[in-house]
Each structure stands twice: as structure tokens, then as C-alpha cells.
Amino acid sequence: MFSWSLKRQIIYGGGTLLVVLAIFALIFYSFFYEAPTCDDGVRNGDEKGVDCGGSCVRLCVGEALNPIILWSRIFNITGDVYSIAAYVENPNLVSKNDKASYEFSLFDESNILIEKIEGETFIPRNKKFIIFESGVISQKKPASVSFRFTNFSSWMKDDTLEPELQINHSSLLSTSSVPRIEGVIKNNSLNSIDTVELVALIFDGRQNTVAVSRTYVDNLLKNTSQDFVFTWPRPFDLGVSECISPLDLALALDKSGSMRSESSNPPEPLNTVKKTAEDFVSKLKDVDQVSIISFGTEASVDSILSPIKEMSFSAIRSLSIGSTTASQQTNIGEGLFKSFEELSGERSRSDSKKVIVLLTDGLPTEPKMSGQPDYPKIYSESVANQIRNAGIDLYAIGLGSEVSSGFLNNLTMDNSRYFLAPNKETLSSIYNNIVSAICPRKPNSIQIIYRVL
């Protein structure tokens, strides 16, 4: 046991020591201690590396994902002047890069490097954007271009609010002279914006980029709007157009005895009908499905509904007229019904546009019903009503002088869907008109994207 005097000495001595240590600690922290920072050149605090990661704005190497190059394109502006563009996506949700170096490489048709174009850009967080170089002059005709990033500055966290911008624009104007797009950008944000980069992309019906242009809007004050315009010095190719919907099409062809009324070897007009039908099918798209139905006294499905066009070509080439009088009658109603079955069956697609194209050179003579001489026409019209009620478009081509335009018009119930071909030479142009009618084209589309610089 300590004596009371010794205890008192320990207590006083310990207290004095604590006071001295506190004074030294205060002096040390006041004059010598430096709190960890993100630019002191030392890994400290919650940093994952030297001055990066953790609570630091700067990210460490490997913490950020590389940008994704979606595509790169070259566009001829006029003569030997080109513009080049790369469509890039930054997959990093909360990080940006203020200074990224890049390189475009231009190649000729033989894939030989023509030249390289270097530059620097800003990569905004979590955004798709365009890197654009205009006024590129090349004496050698470039056929392709590649793009890559060559260096990145430090990736930085970015938690600033995205500005609220509203962009409205016109369609593509003056496409045959000086194409342009007019528009208005409105800043609905609480803060003004120094500079906004706007890039216009023009897409064809297959969503291929056919033209790009860039402009800038400066000093966009809060709650204000500014006009902008994109222009190109000359018309450009608007690219491939695409049908709004894929087609499921049944082509019903007459092979009755009258289809060799002009000659027997080769049978005309059947021979020309086959050639023009094959050309018609060849104009359809790869995604379109076709079925070939032929009819004489009876009807048959010569090729089932399929996107494989060679099946249709083979069926058309194999068409022939029956060898007996009994097989050479005209059963239009049965030809329409077989077509209807194909477009209503399991091979038909729910999202397709369904069309039947009927070609005949005469009036229906089958099927017969005792006491009803008009039954072949009545039956044909009944099937046509069923087809139209099912939402299937019915087109009819009457070939030659023996057809009844009134009867075929009644089948379609639409004057624009009946075509009279006075002779076989007019079939090709009629088929072209039908192709245009059954395939409404997707319009060219415009996308305008922005970067706040």
C-alpha cells in the first residue's frame, strides 16, 4: 500500500505531466501538423493511392472505365474537303476527364494510311458525345477512318447537376440545295452556361449516320433561349430508306389456259408474267416474307411464306399451265383463299404488314355451283371481304383486254389498289408502283446532342 503522501505526489506529478503533454501537443498541432490533403504527395487519410481515391476528387488509375468508341465516320463535304467524327460513350456515372488526347487515322481504299489528325477533348460524365473535326483537306481520297484515345489526364469525380436544356428543331430543310436544320435551345437551369456544343446527326432509314454538323451557343443565360442553325454546303446522300414494317406477302398468279393465248412456246403472257413476278420479289427486303400461290381450276401453295427468296424464285420458274382442259379454268376465289391461309397461319408475323397481290387475265370460272352461274364471282368476292376484314391489303392486277375491271375493283374496294395492265409490257411498272405502295418508308431522323464546355 502506498502512503498517502506518495499517492499525493503521484497525483500531482501525473497531472503536471498531462498538462505539459497537452501544451506540447497544442504547439505541435498548431505549428507542425498538416492535415491529409489530396495534393500533399503522400498517401494518407482514406486515399486509395497517392492523392487519389477515397474522398479525393481525383480517381486512381484503374478506378475509371475507358470510354466506348461506338463508331467513327468520314464525310465528304465538297471536293477534297472532309469532316470526320467519332461517336463516344463515357460509361462512368460520376467521373469526367478534362483533357483526353485522341487520334483519327485516315485510310485509302487499299487500307493504306493517308494521314493522322490529333486533338484534345473534354469527356463529360455518363454521356454519349461526338468528337468532330471539320475542314479536313486530303489530296488522296480517304475511304475509311479509325479513332482512338492516346492519353487521358486524371479522371475526376463530378457530382455537379446536369443543366436542364430544352432543344427543339426543324426537319431537314432545303435538301436539294443547301441542307440545313433550324432550332432553339432553352436553358431551364438556375445557372447561366458559358458555352454549349451542339452536334446534329442525320440518320437514314436503317439508322446509319449519313451526315454530321456542329455549332456552338455562347453565353446561354438562365431561363433564356437562343436560336441555332446547322448547314451543309451542298446536298448529301440521304442513304438507304427502310420500310416502316416488314412484309408478309402472298403473290397469287393465274396459270389458267388463257395465259398462253398469245403463244404456246414459250407460253405468253405467262412467260412474261413469271419474269416480272420474279423481278418484283427481288425488290423486296431481306426481312420480308413471300409465298407464291398459283391457280387454274384449283389453287396450290407453290412456296410457303418464307424470307428465303430463292424458294419463291424456284416456285415462279416452275409455273406451268395444266395439260388438260379441265385443269385450265380460273379459280380466283381459291387462289385468294390459299393466300389468306398463308397470311393467317403460324408463319405469319404479328408485327408485319400483310399484303396479297393477285394477277389474273380473266374472269373466275370456278368453283361452280348448280343453279348459280355467278357463283365463281360471288365466292371470290366473299373471300376478298374476309381478307379485307382481317386487315390484309389486297391488290389486283388485271392483264389484257378480257378482264373485268369492275369485278377486280370490287375485290380490292379501293381504286388505288387495282391496276389494269393492257399488255404484258406494262407489268414491270405496275409492280414498281405496288412496291412503293406496300412499303411506306421510314423518314430520315435527326438527333441533336450537346456538351456543356
C-alpha positions in Angstrom: 0.0 0.0 0.0 1.2 3.5 -0.9 1.3 6.0 1.8 -1.0 9.0 1.5 2.0 11.3 0.8 3.2 9.1 -2.0 -0.2 9.0 -3.6 -0.5 12.7 -3.5 2.9 13.1 -5.2 1.8 10.7 -7.9 -1.4 12.5 -8.5 0.2 16.0 -8.6 3.1 14.7 -10.7 0.7 12.9 -13.2 -1.5 15.9 -13.5 1.6 18.1 -14.2 2.8 15.7 -16.8 -0.6 15.7 -18.6 -0.6 19.5 -18.6 2.9 19.6 -20.1 1.9 16.9 -22.8 -1.2 18.9 -23.7 0.8 22.0 -24.1 3.4 20.2 -26.4 0.5 18.6 -28.4 -1.1 22.0 -28.9 2.2 23.6 -30.0 2.8 20.6 -32.4 -0.6 20.7 -34.0 -0.5 24.5 -34.2 2.9 24.8 -35.8 4.0 21.5 -37.2 1.0 19.2 -38.1 -0.5 19.2 -41.6 -3.9 17.5 -42.1 -4.0 15.0 -45.0 -5.0 16.6 -48.3 -5.5 15.3 -51.9 -2.4 17.2 -53.2 0.3 16.7 -50.5 2.1 14.0 -52.4 1.6 11.4 -49.7 -0.9 8.5 -49.4 -2.8 9.3 -46.2 -6.3 9.6 -44.9 -8.8 7.4 -46.8 -6.8 7.7 -50.0 -6.5 4.5 -52.1 -3.4 5.9 -53.7 -1.2 8.9 -53.6 -3.6 11.9 -53.7 -6.3 9.8 -55.4 -9.4 7.7 -54.5 -11.4 7.8 -51.3 -12.6 11.3 -50.6 -10.3 12.8 -53.2 -11.9 14.2 -56.4 -9.1 12.7 -58.4 -9.6 9.0 -59.2 -6.7 6.4 -59.0 -5.6 4.6 -62.1 -8.0 1.7 -62.8 -10.9 3.2 -61.0 -12.4 4.7 -64.2 -13.7 2.7 -67.2 -12.3 3.5 -70.6 -14.7 5.4 -73.0 -16.5 3.2 -75.5 -16.0 4.1 -79.2 -19.4 3.5 -80.8 -18.3 4.4 -84.4 -16.1 6.6 -86.4 -17.1 8.0 -89.9 -15.8 10.2 -92.6 -18.0 12.6 -94.7 -17.1 14.3 -98.0 -18.1 18.0 -97.7 -17.0 19.2 -101.1 -14.1 18.3 -103.4 -11.2 17.2 -101.3 -12.6 18.7 -98.1 -13.9 16.2 -95.5 -15.3 16.1 -91.9 -14.6 13.2 -89.6 -16.5 12.2 -86.4 -16.4 9.7 -83.7 -19.3 8.8 -81.5 -18.2 8.1 -78.0 -19.8 7.0 -74.8 -18.4 7.6 -71.3 -19.8 4.7 -69.1 -18.5 6.3 -65.9 -21.6 7.5 -64.0 -19.9 10.1 -61.8 -16.5 10.9 -63.3 -15.2 13.1 -66.1 -11.9 13.8 -67.9 -11.0 17.4 -68.6 -8.2 16.6 -71.1 -8.1 13.5 -73.3 -5.9 13.2 -76.3 -7.1 11.4 -79.4 -6.1 10.4 -82.9 -8.0 10.0 -86.1 -6.3 7.8 -88.8 -7.4 8.1 -92.4 -7.0 5.2 -94.9 -7.5 4.9 -98.6 -9.4 2.1 -100.4 -6.4 -0.2 -100.1 -6.4 0.4 -96.3 -3.1 2.3 -96.6 -2.7 5.1 -94.0 -3.0 8.6 -95.6 -2.6 10.8 -92.5 -3.3 11.2 -88.8 -5.2 14.0 -87.1 -4.6 14.6 -83.4 -6.5 16.6 -80.9 -7.7 17.0 -77.3 -11.2 16.9 -75.9 -13.3 17.0 -72.8 -15.2 13.9 -71.7 -18.4 14.6 -69.7 -19.6 12.1 -67.2 -22.1 9.4 -68.2 -22.8 10.8 -71.7 -22.7 10.0 -75.4 -21.0 12.7 -77.4 -19.4 13.5 -80.7 -15.7 14.3 -81.4 -15.7 16.2 -84.6 -13.0 17.5 -86.9 -14.2 19.7 -89.8 -12.3 21.2 -92.8 -10.0 18.2 -93.2 -8.3 18.5 -96.6 -6.9 15.4 -98.2 -5.5 15.2 -101.7 -5.8 11.4 -101.6 -9.4 10.2 -101.3 -9.9 8.6 -97.9 -12.2 5.6 -97.8 -12.3 4.9 -94.0 -11.3 6.3 -90.7 -10.4 4.9 -87.3 -10.4 6.6 -83.9 -8.6 6.0 -80.6 -7.7 7.8 -77.4 -4.0 8.2 -76.9 -3.8 9.7 -73.4 -6.0 10.7 -70.5 -5.4 13.3 -67.8 -6.6 12.2 -64.3 -10.2 11.2 -64.1 -12.1 13.4 -61.7 -15.3 12.9 -59.7 -18.1 15.0 -61.0 -21.3 15.4 -58.9 -22.5 18.7 -60.4 -26.1 18.9 -61.5 -26.7 18.3 -65.2 -28.1 21.5 -66.7 -31.7 21.4 -67.8 -31.7 22.2 -71.5 -34.6 22.0 -73.9 -33.9 21.6 -77.6 -36.4 21.9 -80.4 -35.5 21.7 -84.1 -37.0 21.6 -87.6 -36.8 18.7 -90.0 -34.1 18.7 -92.6 -34.7 21.7 -94.9 -33.6 22.6 -98.5 -32.3 19.1 -99.0 -31.8 19.7 -102.8 -29.7 22.8 -102.4 -28.2 23.8 -99.1 -29.4 21.4 -96.4 -30.0 23.0 -93.0 -31.7 22.5 -89.7 -33.1 25.3 -87.6 -33.7 25.2 -83.9 -34.0 26.8 -80.5 -32.2 25.8 -77.3 -33.6 26.9 -73.9 -31.7 27.0 -70.6 -34.2 26.0 -67.9 -31.4 25.7 -65.3 -30.8 28.0 -62.4 -27.4 29.0 -63.7 -26.1 30.5 -66.9 -23.9 28.5 -69.2 -20.8 29.9 -70.9 -20.7 27.6 -74.0 -22.8 24.7 -75.3 -21.5 22.5 -78.2 -24.4 21.2 -80.4 -23.9 18.4 -82.9 -26.6 17.3 -85.4 -26.6 13.7 -86.6 -28.7 12.7 -89.7 -29.7 9.0 -89.9 -31.2 7.1 -92.8 -34.0 4.5 -92.6 -31.6 1.9 -91.2 -30.2 4.3 -88.6 -26.9 4.7 -90.4 -25.3 8.2 -89.9 -25.2 10.0 -93.3 -24.2 13.5 -92.2 -22.9 15.4 -89.1 -22.5 19.1 -88.4 -21.5 21.1 -85.3 -22.3 24.5 -83.9 -21.8 26.4 -80.6 -24.1 28.5 -78.5 -22.3 31.0 -76.2 -23.5 32.9 -73.1 -26.8 31.0 -72.6 -28.3 32.8 -69.7 -30.6 31.1 -67.3 -34.3 31.0 -68.3 -33.4 32.3 -71.8 -33.4 30.8 -75.3 -31.1 31.1 -78.3 -31.6 30.2 -82.0 -29.2 27.9 -83.7 -28.7 26.5 -87.3 -26.8 23.7 -88.9 -25.9 23.9 -92.5 -24.1 21.8 -95.2 -22.6 23.5 -98.3 -24.2 21.0 -100.7 -26.8 18.2 -100.8 -25.8 14.9 -99.5 -26.9 11.3 -100.0 -29.7 10.6 -97.5 -28.8 7.0 -97.5 -30.9 3.8 -97.6 -34.6 4.1 -96.8 -36.4 1.2 -95.0 -40.0 0.1 -94.8 -41.8 1.0 -91.6 -42.8 -2.6 -91.1 -41.6 -5.9 -92.6 -43.9 -7.5 -95.2 -45.6 -10.8 -95.2 -46.7 -11.0 -98.9 -48.7 -13.6 -100.9 -48.4 -13.4 -104.6 -51.3 -15.2 -106.3 -50.7 -15.8 -110.0 -53.1 -17.0 -112.7 -51.9 -20.1 -114.6 -55.2 -20.8 -116.4 -55.3 -21.8 -120.1 -55.7 -18.3 -121.3 -52.3 -17.4 -120.0 -50.9 -18.9 -123.3 -53.3 -17.0 -125.6 -50.5 -15.1 -127.3 -48.2 -18.0 -128.0 -47.6 -21.6 -126.8 -43.8 -21.8 -126.9 -42.9 -20.1 -124.7 -46.4 -19.6 -123.3 -47.3 -16.0 -123.4 -48.3 -13.9 -121.5 -47.4 -16.5 -118.7 -43.6 -16.3 -119.6 -43.5 -12.6 -119.1 -45.7 -12.8 -116.0 -43.2 -15.2 -114.5 -40.2 -12.9 -115.3 -41.9 -9.8 -113.9 -43.1 -11.6 -110.8 -39.5 -12.8 -110.1 -38.3 -9.2 -110.5 -41.0 -8.0 -108.2 -40.0 -10.4 -105.5 -36.3 -9.5 -105.9 -37.2 -5.9 -105.0 -38.4 -6.9 -101.5 -36.1 -6.6 -98.5 -34.3 -9.5 -96.8 -36.7 -9.3 -93.8 -39.8 -9.6 -96.0 -41.5 -13.0 -96.3 -43.1 -14.2 -99.5 -45.4 -17.0 -100.5 -46.2 -18.0 -104.1 -49.8 -19.2 -104.9 -50.9 -20.3 -108.3 -54.4 -21.1 -109.5 -56.1 -22.7 -112.5 -59.0 -24.9 -111.9 -57.6 -25.4 -108.4 -55.1 -23.4 -106.4 -51.9 -24.5 -104.8 -49.3 -23.1 -102.4 -46.1 -23.4 -104.5 -43.8 -21.9 -101.9 -44.7 -21.3 -98.3 -44.4 -18.0 -96.5 -40.6 -17.5 -96.0 -37.9 -14.9 -96.1 -35.9 -17.2 -98.4 -36.4 -15.6 -101.7 -34.9 -18.4 -103.7 -37.8 -20.6 -102.7 -40.1 -18.0 -104.3 -37.9 -17.7 -107.4 -38.0 -21.5 -107.9 -41.7 -21.7 -107.5 -42.3 -18.9 -110.0 -39.9 -20.5 -112.6 -41.8 -23.8 -112.2 -45.2 -22.4 -113.0 -46.9 -24.1 -115.9 -50.3 -24.4 -117.5 -52.3 -27.6 -117.0 -52.2 -30.1 -119.8 -56.0 -30.8 -119.8 -59.0 -28.5 -120.5 -60.4 -29.5 -117.1 -57.3 -28.1 -115.3 -57.2 -24.8 -117.3 -60.1 -23.0 -115.7 -59.8 -19.8 -113.5 -60.4 -20.2 -109.7 -59.6 -16.7 -108.4 -61.5 -17.3 -105.2 -59.5 -20.4 -104.3 -56.3 -18.5 -105.1 -57.3 -15.7 -102.7 -58.3 -18.2 -100.0 -54.9 -20.1 -100.2 -53.2 -16.7 -99.9 -55.4 -15.7 -96.9 -54.5 -19.0 -95.2 -50.8 -18.4 -95.6 -51.0 -14.9 -94.2 -53.2 -16.1 -91.3 -51.1 -19.1 -90.4 -48.3 -19.7 -87.9 -45.6 -18.5 -90.3 -47.1 -15.0 -90.4 -45.7 -12.4 -88.0 -47.7 -10.3 -85.7 -45.7 -7.1 -86.4 -45.7 -7.4 -90.2 -47.7 -5.6 -92.9 -49.8 -8.3 -94.7 -50.4 -8.0 -98.4 -51.9 -10.1 -101.2 -51.1 -9.3 -104.8 -53.4 -11.0 -107.3 -52.7 -11.2 -111.0 -55.2 -12.6 -113.5 -56.1 -12.2 -117.2 -59.8 -13.2 -117.0 -62.9 -13.7 -115.0 -63.4 -16.5 -112.5 -65.0 -19.7 -113.8 -64.5 -21.9 -110.8 -65.8 -23.2 -108.4 -69.2 -24.0 -109.9 -72.5 -24.3 -108.1 -75.6 -25.7 -109.7 -78.2 -23.0 -110.5 -75.8 -20.1 -109.7 -73.8 -19.1 -112.8 -72.3 -16.2 -110.9 -71.1 -18.3 -108.0 -67.4 -18.1 -109.0 -67.6 -14.3 -108.8 -69.7 -14.4 -105.6 -67.2 -16.8 -104.0 -64.2 -14.6 -105.0 -65.9 -11.5 -103.6 -66.7 -13.3 -100.3 -63.1 -14.4 -99.8 -62.0 -10.8 -100.6 -64.3 -9.5 -97.9 -62.8 -11.9 -95.4 -59.3 -10.8 -96.4 -60.1 -7.1 -96.0 -61.9 -7.6 -92.7 -58.7 -9.3 -91.4 -56.7 -6.2 -92.1 -54.9 -7.6 -95.1 -54.2 -5.3 -98.0 -55.4 -6.7 -101.3 -54.0 -5.5 -104.6 -55.2 -6.8 -108.0 -53.7 -6.6 -111.5 -55.9 -7.2 -114.5 -53.8 -8.3 -117.5 -55.1 -7.9 -121.1 -58.5 -6.9 -122.6 -60.6 -9.9 -121.2 -60.5 -8.8 -117.6 -63.4 -7.2 -115.8 -62.1 -4.0 -114.1 -65.4 -3.6 -112.2 -65.1 -7.1 -110.7 -61.4 -6.7 -109.7 -62.2 -3.2 -108.3 -64.9 -4.9 -106.1 -62.3 -7.3 -104.8 -60.0 -4.5 -103.6 -62.7 -1.9 -102.7 -60.0 0.7 -103.4 -59.3 2.2 -106.8 -55.7 2.8 -105.9 -55.2 -0.9 -105.4 -56.4 -2.0 -108.7 -54.1 -1.8 -111.8 -55.1 -2.5 -115.4 -52.2 -3.9 -117.5 -53.5 -3.6 -121.1 -50.4 -5.7 -122.2 -47.7 -7.7 -120.5 -45.1 -4.9 -121.2 -46.7 -2.7 -118.6 -46.4 -5.3 -115.8 -43.0 -4.2 -114.6 -44.0 -0.6 -114.0 -47.2 -1.7 -112.2 -45.2 -3.9 -109.9 -42.9 -1.0 -109.1 -45.9 1.1 -108.2 -47.1 -1.7 -105.9 -43.7 -2.0 -104.2 -43.8 1.7 -103.4 -47.4 1.5 -102.1 -46.9 -1.5 -99.8 -43.7 -0.2 -98.4 -44.1 3.2 -96.7 -40.6 4.4 -95.9 -39.2 5.4 -92.6 -38.3 9.0 -92.7 -34.8 10.2 -92.1 -34.3 11.0 -88.5 -32.3 13.7 -86.7 -30.6 13.6 -83.3 -29.1 16.7 -81.7 -26.7 16.0 -78.8 -24.9 18.6 -76.6 -21.9 19.0 -74.4 -21.5 21.9 -71.9 -18.0 23.0 -72.3 
